[in-house]
Amino acid sequence: MANPKYKTSHSKTRRRRANIHLTMPSLTTCPNCKAPMLTHHICPSCGKYRGKTILKSEEPQEN
């Protein structure tokens, strides 16, 4: 098994890890209800994806 010949310096380690960070998810607007939603996901407010109703809204029905 190969082992490093020299110790990796702090600056080299930190330079390598500089790009390891959290990023905000990209949001788009729903074309149906204009609510913010994740790309390639069902809209949480209206339940549509690409113009088709996937989830039916749970509204109270009056009798």
FISE-724659 format. One line per field, with one value per residue (C-alpha): chain; x, y, z; residue in one letter. Coordinates in steps of 0.1 Angstrom, whole numbers, padded with zeros to 4 digits. Example, Ala and Ser with C-alpha at 12.3 -4.5 7.8 and 13.67 -1.06 7.14 Angstrom:
// residues 2
chain = c(A  A)
xx = c(0123  0137)
yy = c(-0045  -0011)
zz = c(0078  0071)
resn = c(A  S)
END
This chain:
// residues 63
chain = c(A  A  A  A  A  A  A  A  A  A  A  A  A  A  A  A  A  A  A  A  A  A  A  A  A  A  A  A  A  A  A  A  A  A  A  A  A  A  A  A  A  A  A  A  A  A  A  A  A  A  A  A  A  A  A  A  A  A  A  A  A  A  A)
xx = c(0000  0014  0021  0028  0065  0061  0035  0009  0011  -0018  -0020  -0022  -0049  -0069  -0065  -0079  -0108  -0117  -0143  -0160  -0190  -0228  -0246  -0282  -0306  -0316  -0353  -0376  -0412  -0441  -0457  -0492  -0493  -0460  -0448  -0411  -0402  -0371  -0362  -0374  -0397  -0435  -0448  -0455  -0484  -0504  -0491  -0484  -0453  -0448  -0485  -0499  -0516  -0496  -0509  -0544  -0548  -0565  -0591  -0620  -0651  -0685  -0715)
yy = c(0000  0034  0059  0096  0105  0139  0155  0176  0212  0231  0255  0227  0209  0241  0250  0216  0218  0254  0241  0217  0237  0237  0253  0266  0244  0260  0271  0278  0291  0269  0278  0270  0288  0308  0293  0286  0249  0227  0219  0185  0181  0182  0216  0214  0240  0228  0192  0196  0185  0195  0204  0172  0168  0143  0150  0160  0189  0180  0207  0202  0192  0207  0184)
zz = c(0000  -0010  0017  0013  0013  0028  0052  0034  0045  0061  0031  0006  0026  0031  -0006  -0016  0008  -0001  -0026  -0003  0010  0010  -0019  -0020  -0041  -0074  -0072  -0101  -0102  -0109  -0142  -0128  -0094  -0095  -0062  -0057  -0062  -0067  -0103  -0115  -0086  -0080  -0069  -0032  -0033  -0064  -0069  -0106  -0126  -0162  -0166  -0152  -0119  -0098  -0063  -0056  -0032  0001  0004  0028  0009  0019  0023)
resn = c(M  A  N  P  K  Y  K  T  S  H  S  K  T  R  R  R  R  A  N  I  H  L  T  M  P  S  L  T  T  C  P  N  C  K  A  P  M  L  T  H  H  I  C  P  S  C  G  K  Y  R  G  K  T  I  L  K  S  E  E  P  Q  E  N)
END
